[in-house]
Amino acid sequence: MGEQGKRDCLCGCGRKTSGEFASGGCDQFARTAVIGLEYGNTARFLERHGYGRGGRNLRDEDKRRGQSGYG
């Protein structure tokens, strides 16, 4: 794909992407940055959404939903 049809990367790096929203590696940066900015850290993010200590088991939920295949 040429430059036509490419969009700005949503992380703000200024690169163009033909992918869904981010250039290579920027998707991880975007996730980490938003979690840090909005929740302070990953533990707070998970707890806010009902996972972690005393909450739902994230790996069990992932397997149940068949989302990522990591587990």
C-alpha positions in Angstrom: 0.0 0.0 0.0 1.4 3.4 -0.9 1.0 6.6 1.2 -2.6 6.8 0.0 -4.9 5.1 2.5 -2.4 5.4 5.4 -3.5 7.2 8.5 -1.7 8.9 11.3 -0.6 6.6 14.2 -2.9 7.2 17.1 0.0 7.3 19.7 1.1 10.7 18.4 4.5 9.6 17.0 3.8 11.3 13.7 4.3 8.2 11.6 1.7 6.8 9.1 0.2 3.4 9.4 -1.6 1.1 7.1 -2.6 -1.0 10.1 -5.6 -0.6 12.3 -4.3 2.3 14.4 -0.7 2.1 15.3 2.8 1.7 13.8 4.9 -1.2 15.0 5.5 -1.1 18.8 3.2 1.9 19.2 0.3 -0.2 20.3 2.1 -1.3 23.4 3.2 2.3 24.1 -0.4 3.5 23.7 -1.7 0.9 26.2 1.0 1.6 28.8 0.6 5.4 28.5 -3.1 5.4 28.8 -3.1 3.0 31.8 -0.4 5.2 33.5 -2.2 8.5 32.8 -5.7 7.3 33.6 -5.1 4.8 36.5 -1.5 5.4 37.7 -0.4 1.9 37.2 -1.5 -1.5 35.9 -2.6 -2.9 39.3 -5.0 0.0 39.7 -6.3 -0.5 36.2 -7.0 -4.2 36.8 -8.6 -3.6 40.2 -10.8 -0.8 38.7 -12.2 -3.2 36.2 -12.8 -6.0 38.7 -9.7 -8.1 38.3 -6.8 -9.0 40.6 -6.8 -9.6 44.4 -10.3 -10.4 45.5 -11.7 -10.0 42.0 -12.1 -12.0 38.8 -9.1 -14.0 37.6 -7.9 -12.3 34.4 -6.5 -15.5 32.8 -9.7 -17.5 33.5 -11.8 -14.7 31.9 -9.4 -14.6 28.9 -9.7 -18.3 28.3 -13.5 -18.2 28.8 -13.9 -15.5 26.2 -11.3 -17.0 23.9 -9.8 -13.6 23.4 -6.0 -13.8 23.2 -4.9 -17.3 23.4 -2.1 -16.4 25.8 -3.3 -18.8 28.5 
